[in-house]
């Protein structure tokens, strides 16, 4: 099976409005999640680069849609949703940007929805997953920050969150950007969806 060459990953461009988004010409994998879920860290771990996606201690730093080219597949980093300390109009712009992206005719090969494994299902995450199901978009849930929990607790949370979200455990991958947990499985899932 063909593997993506992650080491070829490069930043393509950043867009602040839906109108600016480029025509979809390649398979796309989009990443969505709350502001503080560790999206940039996970992206960097996936592509094996420390700083390709800007990691920040301030949640909500990704205010635009960022496109990365990974061996001919586009990785699309969407703005985090949730509690980032930004103005209401800026939050609205992000919502419009995320909504507008998904309303376009694009090659949605896979949506990676990031959820913090340490917490019970949050309303915003439930809404995002409900939207993905409703829109019939292929998705996988990456449960992030697993290194903060014991192996036993990870399994408990996986079972609990799959119940709360009404998803099978096969639709979820336990990950850690710190330890590299689940990264190979996530890569395989991405490759299966794109290649």
N, C-alpha and C positions, 0 to 999 in steps of 0.2 A: 504493500500500500504506500502510495506517495506520502512523503512527509513534507511539511512546510519547512523552509529554511529560515528559522526565526532570526538567525544572525544577520539576515539581510534587512531586517526591519528598519524603516526610516520614517521620520515624521513627514507627512505630506503637507497638511495645511490645517488651519483653524478657521471656523466660520461662526459668526455671531448672529446670523439671520438665516432663515430657511431658504430665502431667495438665492443666497450665495452658494448653496450646496451644489457640488459637482454632479454631473450625470453619473448614474451608477453604471460602471462598465466592467466591474469585477465582482466576485463573490464578496459579501460583506458580513462581518461578525460585529454586532454592536454590544456595548457594555453599558448596563444601566444599574443604578443603585443609589442608596441614600448618600448624602454628602460625606459622611464619615465612615463609609463602609470599607475603604481601602482599595478603591478602584485603580488608582495610579500604581500602587504597590503591586497589585495582582498583575496588571498589564506588563509592568517592568519584569516581573518574575517569569511571566509567560514567554516574553521575548528575550529573556536572559540579558537584559540591560538594566543598569542601575537607574539611569536618569532619562530614559526616552520620554516617558510620561512624567510630567512634573509632579513630584510628591510634595505635599505641603502639610504642615501641622495645623493649618487653618482649614477646617472642612469647607467644602464649597468653592475651592480654588478653580476648578474646571468650570468656567462660565460660558464656554463656547463648545461647539462640537469639534473634536479633534480627530483628524483622519491620519492613520498610519498605514503605510504599505508594508505588508509582510509577505514577501515572495509572491506577489500578485494577488494577495487577498487583502481587502481593506479591513482594518480593525478600526471601529468607530467608537470613540470615547465620548459618551453623552454627559451633559452636566449632571452632577449629583442632585438629587431632589431631597427636600427635607429642611432641616433646621438651620442651615447656614445663615450666618448673620448678614443678610443682605436686605436691601429695600424691597418693598412689596412689588414695585414695578420691575425690579431685576428678577425677582422670583417668577413673575408673570412671563418675562422674556424667556427664562429657562423653560418654563412649562410649554410656551408656544414653540420653542425650539425643539424640545423632545417630541411633542405632539406632532409638529409639522414634519419632522423627520420621518416618523412612522406613518404619516398619511401619504407620503410620496410613494411613487411606483419605484421601489428599489429591490435589490436582490437580497432579501432578508434570509440569509442562509442559516443564521443562528443568532439568537439574542442571549447573552450571558447576563442573567439577573443576579446581582450580588446582594447577599443578605448576611448580616452579622450573626454568626452562629450563637453568640452569647445571649441573645435576647429572644423573647417570644415574638411571634409574628406581629409586626408593626402594621398599622393601618395603611401607610403609604406603600409598603411592600405588597400587601394584599391587593391594593388597588392596581399596582403595576402588573402583578401576575394575572389578575383578573382581566386586565386589558390585553395582555399577550395571548391569553387563552381565547378571549372574545375575538381578537383579530386573527386568530389561527396562525400565529407566528411560531416557528420552531424555537424553543428556548430550553435552557438548562439553568438551574439555580446553583450558583457557586456560594457555598456557605463559607464566609471568610473568617479570619482571625481564630482559626481552630487551635493554634498554638497556645492560646490563652486558657484552654480547657484540657483536662485529662482525657485520655483516649475513651474512657468509660463515659464521661460526661458528653463528649462529642457524639457518641452513638445515641445517648439519651436525647440530646437536642435534635439530632437528625430525625429520629422517630417522632419526636414531639412536633417539630416544624413541618414534617411531611403531613402529619395529621391536620395541623392548623391551616396549612395552605391547601389541603385536599389534593396533594400531589403524591405520586409514588416515589419511593426512595431512589428509584433509578433515574429520576429527573433531577436529582440533587447530587452535588459533588462537594465533599468536605475539603476545604483548601486552607493553606496557610502560606502567605508570601514570605514569612520569616523562615519557615522550615521546609518549604517546597512541597508540602503535603498536597496531594491531589492535582499537582500541576501537569504531570504526564497524562493523567486521565482527562483533564480538561483539554489539553492539546489534541488528544485523540478524538475527543468529541467534536472539536472545531474542525479537524481535518476530515472526519467522516461527513460533516455537514457541507464542506466546501470543495473537496477534491473528487 
